[in-house]
Amino acid sequence: MAARKLHPLAPVLAFGGLAAALIAVHYLLPRGSGAQGLLYEAVGIASVVAVVAGLVLHRPARVAHLVLLALGLTATAVGDALFNYQQFVAGGASASSTADLAYVLAYVGYIGSVALVARRRHTAALSDALDAAIVTIGAGLLFWTILIQPIAADESAPVLDRIGSSLVPAFDVLLLVALAQLLTSSSVGTASFRFFTAGVAALLVPDVLYVLQTLHGGYEAGGLTDAGWMLGTTFWGMAALHPSVRLLHQLAPDRETRLTWRRLALLGGASLIPPVVALQHIDADATGILLVTLAASVTTVFVFARMALLFREHGRAVAELRDARAEAAAEQALRDSYERFESAATALECAIYEWNRDSDTMRWTTGLGHGPAAQRPQSWWEEHVHPDDLERIRWIDGASVGRASGPREHESEYRFRRGDGTYAHVLDRWVVSYDESGEAVRIVGGMVDVSHQRLLEARLQQSEKMEALGRLAGGVAHDFNNLLTAILGNAELLKLASPADPSWLEDVAEISRAADRAAELTGQLLTFSRGRVSHDVSAELDGAVDEMATMLGRLLGSDIEVDLVLRGGSRHVACEAGQLEQVILNLALNARDAMPQGGTLRIETSVAGPLARIVVSDTGTGMDEETSARVFEPFFTTKEPGKGTGLGLATVYGVVEHAGGSIFVRTAPGEGTAFELLLPWRDAPETASASSGTAAGEGTGSILLVEDEESVRAVVARMLESSGYAVVQSGSPLEALALLEEEPLPDLVVSDVVMPQLSGFALAARVAEQAPDLPFLFITGYTGTDDRPLGLERHPIVRKPFFADELVSAVRSLLEAPASRAA
């Protein structure tokens, strides 16, 4: 078990407690007894041991003051031993010779120790000398009048006794001057210094009491005076044992700017002593009056000199304080300005730098995540420029600093690494300063993070590309749907006119199925381009997913298992069936690419209150946080160049957003990926009662057919005529307007939407001015026409390609409606 470490204050407390106990016992013993003498001697010897122990334990850098103190205490202990021997062993023989010599040596040690400590408390100056002179004159005059002069005037005492007795107050004057220096110094305030000062004071007070008691015959050995001397040596021992004794010798701060109340009180008291003593000696002998007058005069001169110095020091201190306050205010203003500058740079997401030619370093402010301002080498900047941009930027920088006659302001854009390791697109603008010889000496510039702007520009470009692609797809779909309308229409007519030959009818049906599949491809093209606005109100969720199971199995391969968990029932979601299939297909293809070694694709549907919940998950490689955050960005892909367009998941996101739903992704590297879709429920559409082959019954009424495509116009006219309607054909909207000016008006106008010269919507608006009750039926193969102009909402749209029964049913519903014609 390791020994416990001794507390630093343990020696101080132990010695102080022991000495206090000895002093208390000493005071309680009979006065003047030998036991008291032994205890008095014991405290003195213990103090010597304490000072020596302090030197050994703490090893201060300067030891002269402590060595002199130890010698003084030792001399006192020797003198006490001689006194006790002569008093108690030699039968009361005179002890004023050898013992007094030891005491004189002790005072020499004390005065030397205190003087060294007092001298180290502040620097030497004229003001220090004046203060010491004022205190010395006042204290000397006081001690001469009260103590020394009465002893010297006692002619009954032997000369040697009078000289020895006079030395004690003389030494006390010197100690008092040193104590004054200690008390008035701006000390470091350590415990050791306070113990040391208390020891000096505890020695002076008993000395004065001893002399006064001796003069008036009142001194009693073993009383409070002896206890005071013992207390003084105890304080000195505690000062040496305290750990702060290492600082006792150190210089204190300059105290000229800290004229404390202690110094003022001490100087004031010392300057008043000579006049008071002079008043007491008005009737004294001429020598005494002369001495007092001289002391008072000198003190007055010193006081005026000290006041002059004080005013000068005060003025200097005020000036220094004013300068210090101005400097502090300037520094604070500079810090505030720099903080505002840093805050502005941070808010603007920019970094300010300054390059210096002499040091070839950059001063870099807080910016782009690189921490506080710092001085950085030029190589640091090059290490943070993207490798693909570095050579270009080096060339631009070299060109900008190499032409003093050229422009001083420059700018460039490149990629710069942020503090978190990611690259930012920065716009760097800098100004070059040249010396008289045309050499570049300084570059000051700023980098602005324009990554967000570049991202917005990329998204805008993507949006413009998608818009152009949508327009292109819409135009292609329009023409393609016109062709499909002609194909489906003729197939329908062939079916009606064909003989009852099963093989013949099967061939015609195959033509219809091929055209129908082509129409589905057109729909997928429009969905992919996002140019199509859904006209199907809903799709049965579980039915649509279940129908894709077989196709997904063939598409994903035998090494990927497809697991369906369908709990949505027969409810419908607010999404077109084709778009829903496109969403599931894109997510399944994404999962296949994430499982190159095979795995499980799980598709779950469930009810989540007012929303349908679809979860498509895989057991593939998963994605990190950075990739998953960008997974829905257009053109973002992790595949090799040429292996992916980056539009699959962007299309999924667009379809879900258009349907009013939400999509979330949960993934982690090595843990697979799960896409969760939330789509609104939608009521199931009413099932049409029309037959799947031809329109039931014969229709009646006249129809004006407006269609610019001749093949489509011909087949649509035959569809209507075969159902019993009288059809007048028009190849352009202007021709149709001319026909509508004749009487009688047709019962219905069937019009294409996108035509040269005039659109179907514009034609209907023109006709409504003269015949507002004439119904229109629009047929179109173009996307983006769901939003009919104001006033035309009541006219329905049939989209190409369509079967004959779809067209005839729409026509019959308009002609048979009670409000179709005005009475």
JONOR-V172118 format. One record per helix or strand of 3 or more residues. SS is the DSSP state (alpha for helix, beta for strand). FROM is the first residue (numbers start at 1). LEN is the number of residues. If there is no record, write none. Layout:
SS,FROM,LEN ; SS,FROM,LEN
This chain:
alpha,10,19 ; alpha,34,25 ; alpha,64,26 ; alpha,98,23 ; alpha,126,28 ; alpha,159,26 ; alpha,191,26 ; alpha,224,18 ; alpha,243,5 ; alpha,255,3 ; alpha,261,20 ; alpha,286,62 ; beta,350,7 ; beta,361,4 ; beta,374,4 ; alpha,378,7 ; alpha,387,15 ; beta,409,9 ; beta,423,12 ; beta,440,10 ; alpha,451,47 ; alpha,502,28 ; alpha,541,7 ; alpha,549,8 ; beta,560,7 ; alpha,577,18 ; beta,599,10 ; beta,611,8 ; alpha,625,5 ; alpha,648,11 ; beta,662,6 ; beta,673,10 ; beta,702,5 ; alpha,710,13 ; beta,726,5 ; alpha,733,8 ; beta,748,5 ; alpha,760,11 ; beta,775,6 ; beta,797,3 ; alpha,804,12
